[in-house]
Amino acid sequence: MKECLKIDSVQTIYDIGSSVSFHFSNNSEGDIYISISLEKRVDGRWFIFAQDIFHVPNTYKVQNVIVLKGREVNRKEEWGIKGVKYKKKSENVYRFKYNIGRKLNKLSYIEYSNIFHIKN
């Protein structure tokens, strides 16, 4: 499945109020399901981040399931970063976790985005 799916990397630094753009392409005939979660690094370990810092476009979320139809190219998702302030610089280190599969109830492959920072 790795060779069928293309996910563009995210930027390394974002400002509050800017938006994160995702681009997905499915080169296979079958549908691909992707569940996106946000992870935060705390003391060198990664944790799913439960506080919503994104909105799409009016619904706040940290997780979203995307369905890529067969041969769908350059699907674009925009997640806006809402105005959440953080106290410590170390709390601003994140990555996205992509759970990927052919069936919604059986997401079997995991991929991670590059690490990024949100400036405050």
C-alpha positions in Angstrom: 0.0 0.0 0.0 3.0 2.3 0.6 3.7 2.6 -3.1 0.0 3.4 -3.8 -0.3 6.4 -1.5 1.4 9.7 -1.6 1.3 12.1 1.3 3.1 15.5 1.1 5.1 16.5 4.1 3.9 19.3 6.3 5.9 22.5 7.0 8.3 22.5 10.0 7.0 25.8 11.6 3.5 27.2 11.8 2.0 30.3 13.4 -1.3 30.4 15.3 -3.9 31.5 12.8 -2.2 29.9 9.8 -3.4 26.6 8.3 -1.9 23.2 7.7 -2.3 21.9 4.1 -2.4 18.1 3.4 -2.2 16.7 -0.1 -3.0 13.0 -0.7 -2.9 11.0 -3.9 -4.1 7.4 -4.4 -2.4 5.6 -7.3 -4.3 2.3 -6.9 -7.8 1.2 -8.1 -9.2 0.6 -4.7 -10.3 3.1 -2.0 -7.9 4.0 0.9 -9.0 5.2 4.3 -6.8 7.5 6.4 -7.4 8.4 10.0 -5.3 11.5 11.0 -4.4 12.0 14.7 -2.2 14.7 16.2 0.6 13.6 18.5 2.6 15.8 20.9 6.1 15.2 22.2 6.5 15.3 26.0 9.8 14.5 27.6 11.0 12.6 24.5 7.8 10.5 24.2 4.9 10.9 21.8 1.3 11.1 23.0 -2.0 11.5 21.2 -3.0 15.1 21.8 -6.6 15.3 23.0 -7.0 19.1 23.1 -8.3 20.4 19.7 -6.1 23.0 18.1 -7.5 22.7 14.6 -10.8 23.6 12.9 -12.0 22.3 9.5 -13.5 24.8 8.6 -16.0 25.4 11.5 -15.7 22.1 13.3 -12.8 21.7 15.8 -11.0 18.4 15.7 -7.7 16.5 16.2 -8.8 13.5 14.2 -10.5 13.1 10.8 -11.1 10.1 8.6 -10.5 10.7 4.9 -11.6 8.4 2.1 -9.4 8.5 -1.0 -11.2 7.0 -3.9 -9.3 4.9 -6.4 -7.0 7.0 -8.7 -7.9 10.2 -6.8 -5.0 12.6 -7.2 -4.1 15.7 -5.2 -6.9 15.6 -2.6 -6.4 18.7 -0.5 -7.3 19.2 3.2 -6.8 22.5 5.1 -6.7 22.5 8.9 -6.7 26.0 10.5 -4.7 26.5 13.7 -6.9 28.3 16.2 -5.6 30.7 18.8 -4.5 28.4 21.6 -1.6 29.7 23.7 1.0 27.5 25.2 3.2 28.1 28.3 6.3 26.1 27.4 8.2 26.0 24.2 8.6 22.2 24.5 4.9 21.8 24.3 4.8 23.1 20.7 6.4 20.0 19.1 3.9 17.9 17.1 3.6 15.3 14.4 0.6 13.7 12.6 0.0 10.0 12.8 -1.7 8.5 9.7 -3.6 5.1 10.2 -4.1 3.8 6.8 -6.1 0.8 5.4 -8.4 -0.6 2.8 -11.3 -0.9 5.2 -12.5 1.7 7.7 -12.6 -0.8 10.6 -9.2 -2.3 9.8 -6.6 0.4 9.4 -3.4 -1.7 9.4 -0.6 0.6 8.2 0.9 3.6 10.1 2.9 6.5 8.8 4.0 9.7 10.5 4.5 13.2 9.3 7.6 15.1 9.9 7.9 17.0 13.2 6.6 20.5 13.3 6.4 23.5 15.7 3.7 26.0 16.4 5.1 29.4 17.3 3.3 31.4 20.0 
